[in-house]
Amino acid sequence: MEPDGVRILGIWGMGGVGKTTLARAVFDTLSPQFQYASFLADVKETNINEMHSLQNSLLSELLREDKKYVKDREKGKSLMAERLRFMKVLVVLDDINHCDHLEYLAGDLGWFGSGSRIIATTRDKEVLGMNNVVHVHEVTTLLEPDAIQLFNHYAFKGLFSPDEHMKKLALEAVSHAKGLPLALRLWGSWLNNKDKTLWREAVDLIKRESSKDVVNNLKISFEGLQDKEKTIFLDIACFFRGMRKDETIEILESYDSGAHIRLLGLIDKSLV
């Protein structure tokens, strides 16, 4: 990033792919270069009508004054512009899912002093586009060698060198995770506590039922869809896996004239 001016960087990817981990690593690395820094976690958990509470949290951390500054989000915007415009800050807005999150927490680059950096993580690329975020980094799933390394780090932590049978079962679990870091970490940690005689049964259970935490994490993205988007997502998952994109669109548009634009929306939400 350039040293001067104010920059906003978007980190985009599917749930569980490691956006927060990456943002935290960047924050921990860069924060010593800034006099003022704040990491707002799980932004999406705050109701849009309660945005002033996040503004208060951000102002309290950056100004180092533990108090409630505003009771209204519009006043919060004005106060942030007034109090922060000469401060070089590093701010992470983790897991945003609505355009208002950026609008009311980093709505204008002029709110912050020269050299400031704002990082926003999201599952929905459209949210970044609505707020004119130009610099967007996509976090993708891991390639197989990296996936194996991550899984083994958790699965064989503190153990003797695994035998060939355990290595084979480990590869089955890694293959089922499809490069998703959250799944690799959770399943590896779970298997680490299992006697090696139970690994076959445990891996079969993973393949049948996956993991509640992984499923719940991905379910958040699905439940945020509109009804017609949910229908298209389920149709693709159940009937069109492996088909070419143009063939899929042709079939979908035979019963939904807006299917193409909805499909692009699912891509932006990292769901297909």
C-alpha positions in Angstrom: 0.0 0.0 0.0 1.1 3.6 -0.7 2.3 5.4 2.4 0.3 8.6 1.8 -3.5 9.2 1.7 -6.2 7.0 3.1 -6.8 3.5 1.7 -9.6 1.0 2.2 -8.8 -2.7 1.5 -11.5 -5.4 1.2 -10.8 -9.0 2.1 -13.4 -11.2 0.5 -14.0 -15.0 0.6 -16.4 -17.7 1.7 -17.1 -18.5 5.3 -14.3 -20.4 7.1 -11.7 -19.6 4.4 -9.5 -17.6 6.8 -10.4 -13.9 6.2 -10.4 -13.1 9.9 -7.2 -14.9 10.4 -5.5 -13.0 7.6 -6.9 -9.7 8.8 -5.7 -10.4 12.4 -2.3 -11.2 11.1 -2.1 -8.0 9.1 -3.4 -6.0 12.0 -0.8 -7.5 14.4 2.0 -6.9 12.0 1.1 -3.3 11.0 -0.4 -1.9 14.2 3.0 -0.9 15.7 3.3 1.5 12.8 0.2 3.3 13.8 -0.3 5.4 17.0 -4.0 4.4 17.0 -5.5 1.1 16.0 -8.7 -0.8 16.4 -10.0 -4.3 15.5 -13.8 -4.5 15.5 -14.7 -8.2 15.4 -18.0 -9.8 14.2 -19.5 -6.5 12.9 -22.4 -8.3 11.4 -23.7 -9.4 14.8 -24.6 -5.8 15.6 -28.1 -4.7 14.3 -28.0 -2.0 11.6 -30.2 0.2 13.8 -27.5 -0.1 16.6 -24.6 1.2 14.5 -24.0 3.9 17.0 -22.8 1.3 19.4 -20.0 0.2 17.0 -19.2 3.9 16.4 -18.8 4.3 20.2 -16.6 1.2 20.4 -14.4 2.5 17.6 -14.1 6.0 19.0 -13.4 4.7 22.5 -10.6 2.5 21.3 -9.0 5.0 19.0 -9.4 8.0 21.3 -8.6 5.9 24.4 -11.5 7.2 26.3 -14.0 4.7 27.7 -17.3 6.5 27.3 -20.4 6.7 25.2 -20.0 9.4 22.6 -23.2 9.2 20.6 -26.7 7.7 20.7 -27.5 8.3 17.0 -25.5 6.9 14.1 -25.8 10.1 12.0 -24.3 12.1 14.9 -21.7 9.3 15.1 -20.6 10.0 11.5 -20.1 13.7 12.2 -18.2 13.0 15.4 -15.9 10.5 13.7 -15.1 13.0 11.0 -14.4 15.7 13.6 -12.3 13.7 16.0 -10.4 11.4 13.7 -9.5 13.5 10.7 -6.0 14.3 11.8 -5.2 10.8 13.3 -3.3 8.1 11.4 -5.3 5.0 12.2 -5.4 1.3 11.4 -9.0 -0.1 11.6 -10.2 -3.6 10.8 -13.9 -4.0 10.3 -14.3 -7.8 10.5 -17.2 -9.7 8.9 -19.4 -6.9 7.5 -22.5 -8.0 5.5 -24.3 -4.7 4.9 -23.4 -1.6 3.0 -24.3 0.5 6.1 -21.4 -1.1 8.0 -18.9 0.8 5.9 -21.2 3.8 5.4 -21.3 4.5 9.1 -17.9 3.2 10.2 -15.7 4.4 7.3 -18.1 6.2 5.0 -15.6 8.9 3.9 -11.9 8.7 3.6 -11.8 12.3 4.8 -12.8 11.1 8.3 -9.2 9.8 8.8 -5.8 11.3 8.8 -3.2 10.8 6.0 -1.7 7.4 6.0 -4.7 5.7 7.6 -5.6 2.1 6.6 -9.1 0.6 6.8 -9.5 -3.1 6.2 -12.9 -4.7 5.9 -13.6 -8.5 5.6 -16.7 -9.9 4.1 -18.4 -12.9 2.5 -20.2 -10.6 0.1 -18.2 -8.7 -2.6 -21.3 -6.6 -3.5 -21.1 -4.9 -0.1 -17.6 -3.7 -1.0 -18.7 -2.6 -4.4 -21.6 -0.5 -3.1 -19.1 1.4 -1.0 -16.6 1.9 -3.9 -13.9 -0.2 -2.4 -11.4 -0.6 -5.2 -8.7 -2.7 -3.6 -10.2 -6.2 -3.0 -8.2 -9.3 -2.1 -9.9 -12.6 -2.6 -9.0 -15.3 -0.1 -9.4 -18.7 -1.7 -9.3 -22.3 -0.4 -6.0 -23.9 0.2 -4.1 -25.9 -2.4 -3.7 -29.6 -1.5 -0.1 -29.4 -0.2 -1.0 -26.5 2.1 -4.2 -28.2 3.1 -2.3 -31.3 4.1 0.2 -29.3 6.1 -2.5 -27.4 8.0 -4.5 -30.6 8.8 -1.4 -32.5 9.9 -0.4 -29.6 12.2 -3.6 -30.1 14.2 -4.2 -33.8 13.7 -0.7 -35.1 14.7 0.3 -32.4 17.1 2.2 -33.9 20.0 2.0 -37.4 18.5 4.6 -39.8 17.3 5.1 -40.0 13.5 1.8 -41.3 12.0 1.9 -44.7 10.2 0.9 -45.2 6.6 -2.7 -46.1 7.6 -3.2 -42.9 9.5 -1.7 -40.9 6.7 -4.1 -42.4 4.2 -7.1 -41.6 6.5 -5.7 -38.1 6.9 -5.7 -37.6 3.1 -9.4 -38.7 3.0 -10.3 -36.1 5.6 -8.3 -33.4 3.7 -9.9 -34.3 0.4 -13.4 -34.0 2.0 -12.5 -30.5 3.4 -12.0 -29.1 -0.1 -9.2 -26.8 1.1 -11.4 -25.0 3.6 -9.1 -24.0 6.5 -11.9 -24.0 9.2 -12.8 -27.6 8.4 -9.1 -28.7 8.3 -8.4 -27.1 11.7 -11.6 -28.4 13.4 -11.4 -31.9 12.0 -7.6 -32.2 12.6 -8.0 -31.1 16.2 -10.9 -33.5 16.7 -8.9 -36.5 15.3 -5.9 -35.5 17.4 -7.9 -36.6 20.5 -8.9 -39.9 19.1 -7.1 -43.2 19.5 -5.6 -44.3 16.2 -7.8 -47.4 16.3 -10.8 -45.2 16.0 -9.6 -43.1 13.1 -11.4 -45.1 10.4 -14.7 -44.7 12.1 -14.0 -41.0 12.9 -13.1 -40.1 9.3 -16.2 -42.0 8.0 -18.3 -39.9 10.4 -16.7 -36.7 9.1 -17.6 -37.7 5.5 -21.2 -38.5 6.5 -22.0 -35.7 8.8 -19.2 -33.1 8.5 -18.9 -30.8 11.5 -21.6 -28.8 13.2 -19.3 -25.8 13.5 -18.4 -25.9 9.8 -22.0 -26.4 8.7 -23.2 -23.6 11.0 -20.5 -21.3 9.6 -21.6 -21.9 6.0 -25.3 -21.8 7.0 -24.9 -18.1 7.9 -24.2 -17.3 4.2 -27.1 -19.4 3.0 -29.6 -17.9 5.4 -28.7 -14.4 4.3 -30.0 -15.1 0.8 -33.3 -14.0 -0.7 -35.8 -16.9 -1.4 -35.1 -17.1 -5.2 -31.3 -17.0 -4.5 -31.8 -19.9 -2.1 -33.7 -21.8 -4.8 -31.0 -21.3 -7.4 -28.3 -22.2 -4.9 -30.0 -25.5 -3.9 -30.7 -26.3 -7.6 -27.0 -25.9 -8.4 -25.9 -27.9 -5.4 -28.3 -30.8 -6.1 -28.6 -31.0 -9.9 -25.9 -28.9 -11.7 -22.6 -29.7 -10.0 -19.9 -30.2 -12.6 -21.9 -28.6 -15.4 -20.6 -25.8 -17.5 -21.6 -22.3 -16.4 -23.4 -21.4 -19.7 -25.4 -24.7 -19.7 -26.4 -24.1 -16.1 -27.5 -20.5 -16.8 -29.6 -21.7 -19.8 -31.4 -24.2 -17.7 -32.0 -21.8 -14.8 -33.3 -19.0 -17.1 -35.9 -21.4 -18.5 -37.8 -21.0 -15.3 -36.3 -17.8 -13.8 -35.7 -14.9 -16.0 -33.4 -13.3 -13.4 -31.3 -16.4 -12.9 -28.1 -15.0 -14.5 -27.9 -11.9 -12.2 -28.8 -14.0 -9.2 -26.1 -16.5 -10.1 -23.6 -13.6 -10.3 -24.8 -12.6 -6.8 -24.1 -16.1 -5.4 -20.6 -15.9 -6.9 -20.0 -12.5 -5.2 -21.2 -14.1 -1.9 -18.6 -16.9 -2.4 -21.3 -19.6 -2.5 -20.7 -21.0 -5.9 
